[in-house]
Amino acid sequence: MSAKRDDRIAAREAAYRGPTNPFDPGSRRHRLFAKARQHVENMDAAFRDLEAVYGTIGQRKESV
């Protein structure tokens, strides 16, 4: 694999582990982590919106 792809994968995995950036400031992985973290937050927000409409997974939503 290429170094850029490895950096992107490492940043994405770290973003899903937590909000703190484990990479050296100024590095490519540090910059990619910020983008990946924003993606994680957007996906979490979308999931919460869907959960509000359809209920949690595995549980039936009560009919109104």
N, C-alpha and C positions, 0 to 999 in steps of 0.2 A: 504494500500500500504506500501511497505517497505521504510525505510528512504533513502536508496540509490536511489531508483526509484524517490522518491519525489525530491531529490537533483538534479538528472539528468533533470527532467521536469522543475524545477525552473531555472536551468542554461540555458536550451534551450530557455525558454521564455524570459529571460533577454537578451540573445544574439540577439534575433530578435528585441528587443526594442532599442538597441543601443550598441555602441562600448565600453562604460565604464563599468567596472566590479563593481557591487554594493555589492559584498560579501566580507567578512573579509579575508584578505590575509592568506594563509595557510589552509583555510578550504577546504573541499571536493567540495563545490559548487564553490569556487574560481577556483580550478583546472578544474572542469568540464566546467565552463564558457569559459575558454581559448579554449578547444576543440570544444565547440559548436560554438564559434565565428569564428574559422577557417572553420568550416563546412558552416556557413552562407556565409562567403567570397567566398568559393569555389563554392557554388550554385549560388551566384550572378554573378561570373565570367562566369560560364557556361551559365547562362541566357543571359548575354550580348553577348556572342558568338553566341548563337542561334538567338538572336534578330538582330544581324548584318547580318546573312544569310537570315532569313525569314521575317524580318521586325517586327514592333511592333504588338501586339495583337489588332485585330479589324481593322487593316488597310491593304489594299492589297498592296503587293510589286509590284512596277512598273517592267514590263518585259523589258529586255534589248535586 
